[in-house]
Amino acid sequence: MDISPSGRDPACRPGCAACCTAPSIASPIPGMPQGKPAGVPCLQLDPSLRCRLFGRPERPAFCASLRPGPEMCGASRAEAMSILAALEAATAP
């Protein structure tokens, strides 16, 4: 995980997108009107695995609520996928 330009807050790990892949998203996403199932990459990821909706009103509130940090991101993309998949399983209805 990188540090943001401010030097205080953690920033997203380049090329990760675990939080855009591992969890399910119940609310509509442009191109995914029914949301997305867990483990499926969001259609709004660009080729660099960056969100095309970042900062836009169409971005789901769930996505905007996610904040990168060690408890969610771990030390690698694989660890982040594992952490988020476990959280998804623990919170599934």
CYANA upper distance limits for C-alpha pairs under 8 A (distance plus 0.5 A):
  1 MET  CA     10 PRO  CA      7.23
  1 MET  CA     11 ALA  CA      6.98
  1 MET  CA     12 CYS  CA      6.62
  1 MET  CA     13 ARG  CA      5.09
  1 MET  CA     69 GLY  CA      8.30
  1 MET  CA     70 PRO  CA      8.46
  1 MET  CA     73 CYS  CA      7.70
  1 MET  CA     74 GLY  CA      8.43
  1 MET  CA     75 ALA  CA      7.31
  1 MET  CA     76 SER  CA      8.01
  2 ASP  CA     10 PRO  CA      6.41
  2 ASP  CA     11 ALA  CA      5.67
  2 ASP  CA     12 CYS  CA      6.87
  2 ASP  CA     13 ARG  CA      6.23
  3 ILE  CA      7 GLY  CA      6.15
  3 ILE  CA      8 ARG  CA      7.29
  3 ILE  CA      9 ASP  CA      6.53
  3 ILE  CA     10 PRO  CA      4.96
  3 ILE  CA     11 ALA  CA      5.60
  4 SER  CA      8 ARG  CA      7.13
  4 SER  CA      9 ASP  CA      6.08
  4 SER  CA     10 PRO  CA      6.06
  4 SER  CA     11 ALA  CA      5.28
 10 PRO  CA     68 PRO  CA      6.54
 10 PRO  CA     69 GLY  CA      6.55
 11 ALA  CA     68 PRO  CA      6.69
 12 CYS  CA     16 CYS  CA      8.08
 12 CYS  CA     68 PRO  CA      6.51
 13 ARG  CA     17 ALA  CA      8.49
 13 ARG  CA     77 ARG  CA      8.43
 14 PRO  CA     48 SER  CA      8.46
 14 PRO  CA     49 LEU  CA      8.23
 15 GLY  CA     48 SER  CA      6.57
 15 GLY  CA     49 LEU  CA      5.89
 15 GLY  CA     50 ARG  CA      7.97
 16 CYS  CA     49 LEU  CA      7.22
 16 CYS  CA     77 ARG  CA      5.79
 17 ALA  CA     21 THR  CA      6.84
 17 ALA  CA     45 LEU  CA      8.48
 17 ALA  CA     49 LEU  CA      6.23
 17 ALA  CA     50 ARG  CA      7.50
 17 ALA  CA     77 ARG  CA      8.29
 18 ALA  CA     22 ALA  CA      6.15
 18 ALA  CA     73 CYS  CA      8.50
 18 ALA  CA     77 ARG  CA      6.82
 18 ALA  CA     80 ALA  CA      6.54
 18 ALA  CA     81 MET  CA      5.79
 18 ALA  CA     84 LEU  CA      8.07
 19 CYS  CA     23 PRO  CA      6.92
 19 CYS  CA     66 LEU  CA      8.33
 19 CYS  CA     80 ALA  CA      8.31
 19 CYS  CA     81 MET  CA      8.11
 19 CYS  CA     84 LEU  CA      7.61
 20 CYS  CA     41 PRO  CA      6.43
 20 CYS  CA     42 CYS  CA      6.20
 20 CYS  CA     45 LEU  CA      8.22
 20 CYS  CA     63 CYS  CA      8.37
 21 THR  CA     38 ALA  CA      7.21
 21 THR  CA     39 GLY  CA      5.66
 21 THR  CA     40 VAL  CA      5.70
 21 THR  CA     41 PRO  CA      4.64
 21 THR  CA     42 CYS  CA      6.69
 21 THR  CA     81 MET  CA      8.45
 22 ALA  CA     38 ALA  CA      5.70
 22 ALA  CA     39 GLY  CA      4.91
 22 ALA  CA     40 VAL  CA      7.34
 22 ALA  CA     41 PRO  CA      8.06
 22 ALA  CA     81 MET  CA      6.36
 22 ALA  CA     84 LEU  CA      6.33
 22 ALA  CA     85 ALA  CA      6.09
 22 ALA  CA     88 GLU  CA      8.14
 23 PRO  CA     37 PRO  CA      7.70
 23 PRO  CA     38 ALA  CA      5.07
 23 PRO  CA     39 GLY  CA      6.97
 23 PRO  CA     84 LEU  CA      6.89
 23 PRO  CA     85 ALA  CA      7.10
 23 PRO  CA     88 GLU  CA      6.23
 24 SER  CA     35 GLY  CA      8.05
 24 SER  CA     36 LYS  CA      6.00
 24 SER  CA     37 PRO  CA      4.97
 24 SER  CA     38 ALA  CA      4.48
 24 SER  CA     39 GLY  CA      7.81
 24 SER  CA     40 VAL  CA      8.50
 24 SER  CA     88 GLU  CA      7.80
 25 ILE  CA     35 GLY  CA      5.70
 25 ILE  CA     36 LYS  CA      5.66
 25 ILE  CA     37 PRO  CA      7.06
 25 ILE  CA     38 ALA  CA      8.00
 25 ILE  CA     62 PHE  CA      7.75
 26 ALA  CA     34 GLN  CA      7.38
 26 ALA  CA     35 GLY  CA      5.33
 26 ALA  CA     36 LYS  CA      7.13
 27 SER  CA     33 PRO  CA      8.19
 27 SER  CA     34 GLN  CA      7.20
 27 SER  CA     35 GLY  CA      5.50
 27 SER  CA     60 PRO  CA      7.03
 28 PRO  CA     32 MET  CA      6.55
 28 PRO  CA     33 PRO  CA      4.90
 28 PRO  CA     34 GLN  CA      5.78
 28 PRO  CA     35 GLY  CA      5.04
 28 PRO  CA     60 PRO  CA      7.74
 29 ILE  CA     33 PRO  CA      6.09
 29 ILE  CA     34 GLN  CA      7.98
 29 ILE  CA     35 GLY  CA      6.17
 29 ILE  CA     58 GLU  CA      7.64
 29 ILE  CA     59 ARG  CA      7.49
 29 ILE  CA     60 PRO  CA      7.12
 30 PRO  CA     44 GLN  CA      8.00
 30 PRO  CA     58 GLU  CA      7.71
 31 GLY  CA     43 LEU  CA      7.12
 31 GLY  CA     44 GLN  CA      8.23
 32 MET  CA     36 LYS  CA      7.06
 32 MET  CA     43 LEU  CA      7.72
 36 LYS  CA     40 VAL  CA      7.20
 36 LYS  CA     42 CYS  CA      7.43
 38 ALA  CA     85 ALA  CA      8.28
 38 ALA  CA     88 GLU  CA      7.97
 39 GLY  CA     85 ALA  CA      8.34
 41 PRO  CA     45 LEU  CA      7.96
 44 GLN  CA     51 CYS  CA      6.32
 44 GLN  CA     52 ARG  CA      5.92
 44 GLN  CA     53 LEU  CA      7.27
 45 LEU  CA     49 LEU  CA      5.58
 45 LEU  CA     50 ARG  CA      5.81
 45 LEU  CA     51 CYS  CA      5.29
 45 LEU  CA     52 ARG  CA      6.52
 46 ASP  CA     50 ARG  CA      5.89
 46 ASP  CA     51 CYS  CA      6.87
 46 ASP  CA     52 ARG  CA      6.84
 53 LEU  CA     57 PRO  CA      8.32
 53 LEU  CA     58 GLU  CA      7.07
 53 LEU  CA     59 ARG  CA      5.77
 54 PHE  CA     59 ARG  CA      6.99
 55 GLY  CA     59 ARG  CA      7.71
 59 ARG  CA     63 CYS  CA      7.28
 59 ARG  CA     64 ALA  CA      7.48
 60 PRO  CA     64 ALA  CA      7.03
 61 ALA  CA     65 SER  CA      6.62
 62 PHE  CA     66 LEU  CA      7.30
 68 PRO  CA     72 MET  CA      6.92
 68 PRO  CA     73 CYS  CA      6.69
 69 GLY  CA     73 CYS  CA      6.12
 69 GLY  CA     74 GLY  CA      8.00
 70 PRO  CA     74 GLY  CA      5.27
 70 PRO  CA     75 ALA  CA      7.68
 71 GLU  CA     83 ILE  CA      8.48
 72 MET  CA     80 ALA  CA      6.55
 72 MET  CA     83 ILE  CA      6.81
 72 MET  CA     84 LEU  CA      7.21
 73 CYS  CA     77 ARG  CA      7.65
 73 CYS  CA     79 GLU  CA      7.40
 73 CYS  CA     80 ALA  CA      4.87
 73 CYS  CA     81 MET  CA      8.49
 73 CYS  CA     83 ILE  CA      7.98
 74 GLY  CA     79 GLU  CA      5.87
 74 GLY  CA     80 ALA  CA      5.77
 74 GLY  CA     83 ILE  CA      8.04
 75 ALA  CA     79 GLU  CA      6.78
 75 ALA  CA     80 ALA  CA      7.92
 76 SER  CA     80 ALA  CA      6.70
 77 ARG  CA     81 MET  CA      6.60
 78 ALA  CA     82 SER  CA      6.77
 79 GLU  CA     83 ILE  CA      6.63
 80 ALA  CA     84 LEU  CA      6.51
 81 MET  CA     85 ALA  CA      6.38
 82 SER  CA     86 ALA  CA      6.65
 83 ILE  CA     87 LEU  CA      6.77
 84 LEU  CA     88 GLU  CA      6.51
 85 ALA  CA     89 ALA  CA      6.70
 86 ALA  CA     90 ALA  CA      6.62
 87 LEU  CA     91 THR  CA      6.68
 88 GLU  CA     92 ALA  CA      6.50
